[in-house]
Amino acid sequence: MRRGLKLILVLPAILCWWQELSGQTQLCSGSLGEPIINMTFGSGPGFGPALDAGVTTYQYVPGPVNDDGQYTLASNVNYAKSDWHFLEDHTPGDINGYMLVVNADLAKGEFYRGLVSGLCENTTFEFSAWITNANTPPTCAYHSIRPNIEFRIEDMDGTILARTTTGDIDTSAVPRWENYGFTFTTDNKTEFYLVMVNNNGGGCGNDLAIDDITFRACGPSLLVNAEGYSSAEMPYVCPGARIDLESVVGSEFPDPLYQWQASDDDGLTWLDLPGEDTNELNGIIAGDTRSFRVVAAANAANLLSPFCRVVSNPVKITVVPPLTIEQEPADLSACLNEQPFFEIAASGGYPEPEYRWESSSSPNGPWAPAEAAPESTPPNRYYPPITAPGDYYYRCIVSTAAQGCQPLASRAAKLSILPPVVTLDLPVETICAGQEPLLLTGGQPLRQQNDQTGIYSGKGVINGYFDPQAAGGPGTYEITYTLSNTSGCQYVANDMITVHPPAVAEAGADRKMLEGTFTTLNGAGNGVSFSWSPAAGLDDPQQASPRASPPETTTYTLTVTTAGGCTATDTVRVEVLEKLLIPSAFTPNQDGVNDTWDIHGISGYPEASVKVFNRWGTTVFRSKGYHIPWDGAARGALLPDGTYYYLIIPGIFLEPVSGSVTIVR
């Protein structure tokens, strides 16, 4: 293998004159020809051999390149220096493929000059090369010198025909190959120099790898497609199908010449098709799988050279096996509650057989498209709709997307549906958790042959009753009604019942209030509605916490209703306490009238404290609860007439009350 430069020929879409590009590429925008030079640097174990003498000014090292101005051929960048990227060569499918790995010299300047010979005259070529920065970002404390390479083409006199500069190639955490190149026109010359120049000095960094240097003829865009297909699609056909190919070439060839070619080894080798020299290739009769392409050139001389003409995209015509039905659908019989299915097995076509099911009331047709099956159904299987007892017929049409394949019709398969129909309509749709078990009804018919009675089953079903607690509490449960007949069919109907969570009602603690005032009831629960009864004395009996001002002691009942219709109740007692009416005088003279100091309403305050003092502050009477009214005596002796002073502490609601009371006899 040549180690100087290996090139691939490509024809450009537009002719390009001498050009200079910096930090960018101007690659061929049309179609390319066969490679005339393709420099992959070879492959093998260890390190590759040195380049041809005189090609480079750098020193060859058959191992790591530790010093500036050295190069080697390695299959991994990391092999050339252990702290560089771990990156294999760029050539696709190349096992242990080499690449040119360079530790750039301290001095800027030319480091590679290789002779490129054998190019076609008056032809536009594309030069292309792949390059990568070998350094990782941490190299040189993140301040490594970036590689910057100029590629140029010079004629034998040193005239520069075209060139491009990579610009500074940054480091990257993940190594990447970047493509650089340009197009140039040979005029009447066939030999040139490929020159590479190091634009940045060496030192810490400026380490790179180069691979896959190619030269290819570049010409107009040349596309081929099969009739009925886009240029990106490959035809799949059955044996004997006819295929027509057409090519379209860019306007840069005003009067192009053509030659169609065929390949029987998937494009490894190509042979001219005699007499096929127009832009179309018609009447291909598919036999074996073959690939086709067309080459084009502006003149006869270039058409004869594999490296001076453009090559179209290949079109591979794949011949697929013919359609074959391997397993016919069988006759079926089923009960109404069963779901039988037909199945067919076929082979051939591309990408695989396609199936279309048809139905009829007769084995001889007429046939109509069958009702669509669920999307998840395998295409070779059909689940017919089960609607009523009777005989039905189905067949399958097997086809393929490949061209030239004749569809096949399967045999007519019979489906016999046996009666009867069973239904289930439960008496209720919902029930509350904690409710008594529900007697299940609604299954029809009730009986079948031999006096067979329908049976209810499901989670929570016990002896024909649905127990929400046994079912597991809140949730939705399926109830099944099963009826059997003497034909062996079991008919099943299902219905759903929902168990709602139980309602919770909390009316709050019993309350006391002073007559003429109000208290707020603290109702709570898990419902969506609340209702208090009786409504008397409440400002809004539909609120959870209404104001209550009953005229007398009242027991209120709170009813909570959930979204599922479940209810619960709780009660609260509101005790109404009377106001205290304290007499300012009484006459303890034993005449039976006002003989005691009677305090109205104090019986509602059983914990009340009552004290009476004389004018010197001496306690003359005290009572806890005031169960026995004061009779005007102190320690068994009558007190003299006069004014006395009291302090009453009710114990609830009221503040302490004080005042004077007069004894009059």
C-alpha positions in Angstrom: 0.0 0.0 0.0 1.2 3.5 -0.8 2.1 5.4 2.4 2.5 8.8 0.7 -1.1 9.8 -0.1 -4.1 7.6 -0.9 -6.8 9.5 -2.8 -10.5 9.1 -3.9 -11.8 10.7 -7.0 -15.0 12.8 -7.0 -16.6 15.0 -9.8 -17.7 18.4 -8.5 -21.1 19.9 -9.0 -19.7 23.2 -10.1 -16.2 24.1 -11.4 -14.1 26.0 -8.9 -11.1 28.1 -9.7 -8.2 28.8 -7.3 -9.5 29.7 -3.9 -8.2 30.3 -0.4 -10.4 29.3 2.6 -9.6 30.0 6.3 -11.2 28.0 9.1 -13.8 26.5 6.8 -14.2 24.0 4.0 -15.6 24.2 0.5 -16.3 20.5 -0.3 -18.0 19.2 -3.5 -21.7 20.0 -3.6 -22.5 17.6 -6.4 -21.8 13.9 -7.1 -18.4 12.3 -6.6 -16.5 9.8 -8.7 -14.6 6.7 -7.6 -11.6 7.4 -5.3 -8.4 8.0 -7.2 -6.3 8.5 -4.1 -7.4 7.4 -0.6 -4.8 7.6 2.0 -5.8 5.6 5.1 -2.2 5.0 6.3 -2.8 1.2 6.3 -3.4 -1.0 9.2 -1.7 -3.6 11.4 -0.4 -4.4 14.9 1.7 -2.0 16.9 2.9 1.1 15.1 2.9 1.6 11.3 6.0 2.2 9.1 7.5 5.5 8.3 6.1 7.6 5.4 8.0 7.7 2.1 11.3 9.5 2.2 11.2 13.2 1.6 7.4 13.5 2.2 7.8 15.1 5.7 10.4 17.1 7.5 9.4 15.5 10.9 11.2 12.7 12.6 9.5 9.3 12.5 9.3 7.4 15.8 7.9 3.8 15.9 6.3 4.5 19.3 5.2 7.4 21.5 6.0 10.8 20.1 7.2 12.6 23.2 9.2 15.4 21.5 8.1 18.3 19.2 8.7 17.6 15.5 8.0 13.9 15.7 5.3 11.7 14.1 4.2 8.1 14.1 1.5 5.9 12.6 -0.8 4.5 15.3 -4.2 2.9 15.5 -5.1 5.0 18.6 -4.2 8.5 19.5 -3.5 7.4 23.0 -0.9 4.9 21.9 1.2 7.8 20.6 1.1 9.5 24.1 -0.7 8.2 27.1 -2.2 11.5 28.3 -3.8 12.2 24.9 -7.3 11.2 23.8 -8.3 7.6 23.5 -9.5 7.7 19.9 -9.2 5.1 17.1 -8.5 6.0 13.5 -11.2 7.6 11.3 -11.5 5.0 8.6 -14.9 3.2 8.9 -14.6 -0.6 9.5 -10.8 -0.4 9.6 -9.4 -3.0 12.1 -6.3 -1.7 13.7 -6.2 1.0 11.2 -3.4 3.6 11.3 -3.5 7.3 11.2 -0.8 10.0 11.1 -0.2 11.2 14.7 1.9 14.4 14.9 3.6 16.3 17.8 4.1 19.6 15.9 7.5 21.2 15.7 8.4 24.3 17.8 8.9 26.2 14.5 6.0 27.1 12.2 6.1 26.0 8.6 5.7 23.3 6.0 5.9 19.8 7.4 4.4 17.6 4.6 4.8 17.7 0.8 3.4 14.7 -1.1 3.2 14.1 -4.8 -0.3 13.6 -6.2 -0.2 12.0 -9.6 -2.6 10.4 -12.1 -5.3 13.0 -11.9 -7.5 13.6 -15.0 -7.0 16.7 -17.1 -9.5 19.5 -17.2 -11.4 18.0 -14.2 -12.5 19.4 -11.0 -11.4 17.4 -7.9 -12.3 17.5 -4.3 -9.5 17.3 -1.7 -10.7 16.1 1.8 -8.9 15.2 5.0 -10.0 14.4 8.6 -8.2 15.9 11.5 -8.5 16.0 15.3 -6.9 17.7 18.3 -5.1 15.0 20.2 -5.0 16.9 23.5 -7.6 16.7 26.2 -8.9 19.9 27.8 -6.7 19.6 31.0 -3.5 19.4 28.9 -1.1 22.2 29.8 -3.4 23.4 32.6 -6.1 24.1 30.1 -3.9 26.4 28.1 -2.5 24.0 25.4 -1.5 25.4 22.0 -4.2 24.6 19.4 -3.3 22.9 16.2 -3.8 25.1 13.1 -3.0 23.5 9.8 -3.0 24.8 6.2 -3.8 22.4 3.4 -2.9 23.5 -0.1 -2.5 22.2 -3.7 0.5 23.4 -5.7 1.3 22.6 -9.3 4.8 21.4 -10.2 5.9 25.1 -10.6 4.8 25.9 -7.1 1.7 27.8 -8.1 -1.0 27.5 -5.4 -4.2 26.3 -7.0 -6.3 26.1 -3.8 -5.9 26.0 0.0 -7.8 26.0 3.3 -6.8 26.6 6.9 -8.4 24.8 9.8 -8.1 27.7 12.1 -7.3 26.9 15.8 -8.8 23.5 16.6 -10.1 23.5 20.1 -9.8 20.7 22.6 -12.9 18.8 23.6 -13.9 16.5 26.4 -15.1 14.0 23.9 -12.6 13.6 20.9 -14.1 14.4 17.5 -12.9 14.1 13.9 -13.4 17.2 11.7 -13.4 17.3 7.9 -11.6 19.9 5.9 -11.2 20.2 2.2 -11.8 22.2 -1.0 -12.2 21.7 -4.8 -9.8 22.7 -7.5 -9.5 22.3 -11.3 -6.6 20.5 -13.0 -6.7 22.2 -16.4 -4.2 20.3 -18.6 -2.1 19.0 -15.7 -2.1 15.6 -14.0 0.5 16.0 -11.2 0.4 18.2 -8.1 1.7 18.5 -4.6 -0.4 18.2 -1.4 1.3 20.6 1.1 0.6 20.8 4.8 1.8 23.8 6.9 1.9 24.1 10.7 0.6 27.6 11.4 1.2 27.5 15.2 4.5 26.9 16.9 5.1 23.8 19.0 5.5 23.7 22.8 2.8 22.5 25.2 0.1 21.3 22.9 -0.3 21.5 19.1 -0.7 17.7 18.9 -2.9 16.3 16.2 -3.9 13.3 14.1 -4.8 13.2 10.4 -6.5 10.4 8.5 -8.4 9.5 5.3 -6.9 12.0 2.9 -8.8 11.7 -0.3 -8.9 13.1 -3.9 -12.1 12.4 -5.9 -13.5 13.8 -9.1 -16.4 16.2 -8.4 -19.2 16.9 -10.9 -22.9 17.7 -11.1 -25.4 16.1 -8.9 -26.4 12.7 -10.3 -29.4 10.9 -8.8 -31.1 7.7 -9.8 -34.5 6.5 -8.6 -36.9 3.7 -9.5 -40.2 4.7 -10.9 -42.7 5.1 -8.0 -39.8 5.5 -5.5 -37.8 8.4 -4.2 -34.0 8.4 -4.7 -33.6 7.3 -1.0 -35.9 4.3 -1.3 -34.8 0.9 -2.5 -37.4 -1.2 -4.5 -38.5 -4.6 -3.2 -40.2 -6.7 -5.9 -41.5 -10.2 -6.5 -39.9 -12.3 -9.2 -40.8 -11.2 -12.7 -41.7 -7.6 -11.7 -40.8 -4.9 -14.2 -38.7 -1.9 -12.9 -37.8 1.3 -14.7 -34.9 3.5 -13.5 -34.3 7.2 -14.3 -31.3 9.4 -13.7 -31.2 13.2 -13.3 -27.9 15.1 -13.8 -27.1 18.7 -12.9 -27.0 21.4 -15.5 -23.2 21.6 -15.4 -23.1 18.8 -18.0 -25.0 20.4 -20.9 -24.8 17.2 -23.0 -23.8 14.4 -20.6 -22.8 10.9 -21.7 -24.1 7.9 -19.6 -23.2 4.3 -18.9 -25.5 2.1 -16.7 -23.8 -0.5 -14.5 -25.0 -3.5 -12.5 -23.6 -5.2 -9.4 -24.4 -8.7 -8.1 -22.2 -8.4 -5.0 -24.0 -5.5 -3.3 -21.8 -2.8 -4.9 -18.3 -4.4 -4.4 -17.8 -4.7 -8.2 -19.7 -3.0 -11.1 -20.1 -4.2 -14.7 -21.2 -2.0 -17.6 -24.5 -2.9 -19.2 -23.9 -3.0 -23.0 -26.0 -0.6 -24.9 -27.5 1.1 -21.8 -26.2 4.6 -22.4 -29.1 7.0 -21.9 -30.5 8.6 -18.8 -33.0 5.8 -18.4 -32.8 2.1 -17.8 -36.2 0.6 -18.6 -37.7 -2.9 -18.6 -35.6 -4.5 -15.9 -37.3 -7.9 -15.2 -36.6 -8.9 -11.6 -34.9 -12.3 -11.3 -32.1 -12.1 -8.6 -31.4 -9.2 -6.3 -29.1 -6.7 -8.1 -27.9 -3.2 -7.7 -27.8 -0.6 -10.5 -26.2 2.8 -10.9 -25.2 5.2 -13.7 -22.0 7.0 -14.4 -21.9 10.2 -16.4 -19.2 12.5 -17.9 -19.0 15.6 -20.0 -17.1 13.8 -22.8 -16.3 10.4 -24.1 -12.7 10.4 -22.8 -13.7 11.1 -19.2 -16.6 8.5 -19.4 -14.0 5.7 -20.1 -12.0 6.6 -17.0 -13.3 5.4 -13.6 -11.7 8.4 -12.0 -12.9 11.1 -14.3 -16.6 10.7 -14.2 -19.4 11.1 -11.6 -21.2 8.2 -10.1 -24.9 8.1 -9.1 -26.3 6.7 -5.9 -26.8 2.9 -6.2 -30.3 1.5 -6.4 -30.6 -2.0 -5.0 -33.6 -4.0 -6.4 -34.3 -6.7 -3.9 -36.2 -9.7 -5.2 -38.3 -11.1 -2.4 -39.8 -14.6 -2.2 -43.3 -14.9 -3.7 -46.3 -14.9 -1.4 -47.4 -18.3 -0.1 -50.2 -19.3 2.3 -48.8 -21.9 4.6 -51.7 -22.3 7.0 -55.4 -21.7 6.0 -57.9 -20.4 8.6 -60.0 -23.2 10.1 -63.7 -23.4 10.8 -64.8 -22.3 14.3 -67.8 -22.7 16.6 -68.2 -20.5 19.7 -70.6 -19.4 22.4 -71.8 -15.8 22.5 -69.7 -14.9 25.4 -66.5 -16.3 23.8 -64.1 -14.5 21.5 -62.8 -16.9 18.9 -60.3 -15.9 16.3 -59.2 -16.9 12.8 -55.5 -17.2 12.1 -53.5 -17.6 8.9 -49.8 -18.1 8.2 -48.2 -16.7 5.1 -44.7 -16.0 3.9 -42.9 -14.0 1.2 -43.2 -10.4 0.1 -41.5 -7.4 1.8 -41.1 -6.5 4.5 -43.6 -9.2 5.4 -47.1 -10.3 4.2 -50.0 -7.9 4.7 -53.4 -9.2 5.7 -56.9 -7.9 4.9 -59.9 -9.8 6.3 -63.3 -9.9 4.5 -66.7 -11.2 5.6 -69.8 -12.6 3.9 -73.0 -14.4 4.8 -72.2 -17.1 2.2 -69.1 -19.2 1.5 -69.3 -18.0 -2.1 -69.5 -14.3 -1.3 -70.1 -11.5 -2.1 -67.2 -10.3 0.1 -67.0 -7.0 2.0 -64.2 -5.6 4.3 -64.6 -7.1 7.7 -65.0 -5.0 10.8 -61.7 -3.6 11.9 -59.8 -5.5 14.6 -58.2 -3.8 17.6 -54.8 -2.2 16.9 -53.0 -4.6 19.2 -54.2 -7.6 17.2 -51.5 -9.5 15.3 -52.2 -8.8 11.6 -52.4 -12.5 10.7 -55.1 -13.0 13.3 -58.7 -11.8 13.2 -61.2 -11.6 16.0 -64.7 -11.5 14.4 -67.5 -9.5 16.1 -69.9 -11.7 18.1 -73.4 -10.1 17.9 -76.0 -12.8 17.4 -76.3 -16.6 16.9 -75.8 -17.8 13.3 -73.3 -18.8 10.7 -70.8 -16.3 9.3 -67.9 -16.7 6.7 -64.5 -15.0 6.6 -61.5 -15.1 4.3 -58.1 -13.3 4.3 -56.5 -11.5 1.3 -52.7 -11.8 1.6 -50.7 -9.1 -0.2 -47.3 -7.3 0.2 -45.8 -3.8 -0.4 -43.3 -5.3 -2.8 -44.1 -4.6 -6.5 -45.3 -7.2 -8.9 -46.7 -9.6 -6.3 -50.1 -11.1 -6.9 -52.5 -11.1 -3.8 -53.7 -14.5 -2.5 -57.2 -15.3 -1.1 -57.5 -17.8 1.6 -60.3 -20.4 1.8 -63.7 -19.3 3.2 -63.8 -20.2 6.9 -67.1 -20.7 8.8 -67.9 -19.3 12.2 -71.0 -20.8 14.0 -72.2 -18.8 17.0 -74.4 -20.7 19.5 -77.2 -18.9 21.5 -78.3 -17.4 24.0 -77.6 -13.9 25.4 -77.1 -13.2 29.1 -77.4 -9.8 30.6 -76.7 -8.3 34.1 -78.2 -5.1 35.4 -77.6 -4.8 39.1 -80.3 -3.1 41.2 -77.9 -0.3 42.3 -74.7 1.2 41.0 -73.3 2.2 44.3 -73.3 1.1 47.9 -71.7 2.5 51.1 -69.0 0.8 53.1 -70.5 -0.5 56.3 -73.9 -1.0 54.7 -75.8 -4.2 55.1 -75.0 -6.9 52.4 -77.0 -6.3 49.1 -79.2 -9.0 47.6 -78.0 -9.4 44.0 -80.6 -9.4 41.3 -80.7 -8.3 37.6 -79.2 -11.4 35.9 -81.3 -12.5 32.8 -82.4 -15.1 31.9 -82.8 -16.6 35.4 -82.7 -20.2 34.3 -81.5 -22.3 31.3 -81.9 -25.9 30.3 -82.2 -28.5 33.0 -83.5 -25.7 35.3 -79.9 -24.4 35.6 -79.9 -21.2 37.8 -77.6 -18.3 37.1 -74.8 -17.8 39.7 -73.4 -14.6 40.9 -69.7 -14.3 41.6 -67.0 -11.8 42.3 -65.1 -10.3 45.2 -67.3 -9.8 48.2 -70.2 -12.0 46.8 -71.4 -14.5 49.4 -74.5 -16.7 48.8 -76.0 -14.2 46.3 -75.3 -11.2 48.4 -72.7 -8.5 47.9 -71.0 -7.6 51.2 -69.0 -4.3 50.8 -66.9 -5.1 53.9 -65.9 -8.6 52.6 -65.1 -7.1 49.2 -62.4 -5.0 50.8 -64.1 -1.6 51.4 -64.1 1.4 49.1 -63.5 0.7 45.4 -65.1 -0.5 42.2 -65.9 -4.3 41.9 -67.0 -6.4 39.0 -70.0 -8.7 39.6 -70.3 -11.7 37.2 -73.5 -13.5 36.4 -72.8 -17.0 34.9 -75.4 -19.2 33.1 -74.5 -22.6 31.6 -76.4 -24.7 29.0 -76.4 -28.3 28.0 -74.3 -27.4 24.9 -71.3 -26.8 27.1 -71.4 -23.0 26.7 -71.1 -20.8 29.7 -72.6 -17.4 29.2 -71.3 -14.6 31.3 -72.5 -11.0 31.9 -70.7 -8.5 34.0 -71.7 -5.3 35.8 -69.9 -3.0 38.1 -70.7 -1.8 41.6 -68.9 0.9 43.4 -68.4 0.9 47.2 -68.1 4.5 48.5 -66.2 5.3 51.7 -68.6 5.6 54.7 -69.7 9.0 55.8 -68.4 10.5 59.0 -70.3 13.1 61.0 -69.1 14.9 64.1 -71.5 17.4 65.8 -69.0 18.4 68.4 -69.1 18.5 72.2 -72.3 19.5 74.0 -72.5 23.2 74.6 -74.0 25.7 77.2 -75.1 29.2 76.4 -76.8 32.1 78.2 -80.3 32.8 77.1 -80.5 35.6 74.6 -77.0 34.9 73.3 -75.7 32.4 70.6 -73.2 29.7 70.3 -71.5 28.3 67.1 -71.9 24.6 66.5 -68.6 22.9 65.4 -69.9 20.4 62.8 -67.4 18.4 60.8 -67.3 15.4 58.4 -66.2 14.0 55.1 -69.3 15.0 53.2 -70.2 17.4 50.5 -73.4 18.5 52.3 -74.4 19.1 55.9 -77.9 19.4 57.4 -78.9 20.2 61.0 -82.3 19.4 62.6 -84.4 20.9 64.0 -83.7 24.0 62.1 -85.3 26.2 64.8 -82.7 28.6 66.4 -80.1 28.1 63.6 -79.1 30.8 61.2 -78.3 28.3 58.4 -79.0 24.6 59.0 -77.2 23.7 55.8 -73.8 24.9 57.1 -71.3 22.7 58.9 -70.9 25.4 61.7 -74.1 27.5 62.0 -74.9 29.9 64.8 -77.3 28.5 67.3 -79.6 30.6 69.5 -82.4 28.3 70.7 -84.8 29.8 73.3 -84.5 26.6 75.4 -82.2 23.6 75.8 -82.2 21.7 72.4 -80.5 18.6 71.0 -79.5 19.1 67.4 -78.8 16.3 64.9 -76.1 16.7 62.2 -76.5 14.7 59.0 -73.5 14.5 56.7 -73.8 13.3 53.1 -70.8 12.3 51.0 -70.3 12.6 47.2 -71.1 9.0 46.9 -74.4 9.4 48.7 -73.4 7.9 52.0 -74.8 9.5 55.2 -73.9 9.6 58.9 -75.5 11.4 61.9 -74.3 12.8 65.2 -76.0 14.9 67.9 -75.0 17.8 70.2 -77.0 19.2 73.2 -77.1 22.9 73.6 -78.1 23.8 77.1 -79.6 27.3 77.5 -78.8 28.9 80.8 -81.2 31.5 82.3 -80.0 35.0 83.2 -79.5 35.7 86.9 -82.2 38.0 88.5 -80.9 39.1 91.9 -83.4 40.7 94.4 -82.2 43.9 96.1 -84.2 43.2 99.3 -86.2 40.5 101.2 -88.2 40.3 104.4 -87.2 37.3 106.6 -90.1 37.8 109.1 -91.6 34.3 108.8 -94.8 35.6 107.1 -94.3 33.2 104.3 -93.6 36.0 101.8 -90.1 36.9 100.7 -88.7 35.1 103.8 -85.5 34.1 101.7 -83.2 35.7 99.2 -84.3 33.9 96.1 -81.9 34.3 93.1 -83.8 33.5 89.8 -81.8 31.3 87.4 -79.0 30.4 89.7 -80.0 26.7 89.5 -78.5 26.6 86.1 -75.1 27.3 87.6 -74.4 24.4 90.0 -70.8 25.5 90.6 -71.7 29.0 91.5 -70.1 30.6 94.5 -72.3 33.0 96.6 -70.9 35.2 99.5 -72.6 37.9 101.6 -70.7 40.5 103.7 -71.7 43.0 106.3 -70.5 46.6 106.0 -67.3 45.8 107.8 -66.4 43.0 105.3 -67.2 40.1 107.5 -68.7 37.1 105.7 -72.1 36.4 107.0 -73.2 33.9 104.4 -71.4 31.6 101.9 -72.7 28.9 99.6 -71.3 26.6 96.9 -74.0 26.0 94.4 -76.8 28.0 96.2 -79.1 25.0 96.7 -80.6 26.5 99.9 -81.5 30.2 99.6 -80.2 32.6 102.4 -82.7 33.3 105.2 -81.0 36.4 106.6 -79.3 34.6 109.4 -75.6 34.1 110.2 -74.5 31.1 112.2 -78.1 30.4 113.2 -78.8 33.9 114.5 -81.0 36.5 112.8 -79.1 39.4 111.4 -80.3 42.9 112.1 -82.1 44.9 109.4 -79.8 46.7 107.1 -77.8 46.7 103.9 -75.4 43.8 103.1 -73.1 43.2 100.2 -72.8 40.1 97.9 -70.3 38.6 95.5 -71.7 35.9 93.1 -69.2 34.0 90.9 -71.4 31.9 88.4 -68.5 29.7 87.2 -69.5 29.7 83.5 -70.3 32.4 80.9 -71.0 35.2 83.4 -68.5 37.5 85.0 -68.6 37.8 88.8 -71.6 39.8 90.0 -71.6 42.1 93.0 -74.1 44.4 94.6 -76.1 45.0 97.8 -79.2 43.4 99.3 -81.3 44.9 102.1 -82.9 42.9 105.0 -86.3 44.5 105.9 -88.6 43.1 108.6 
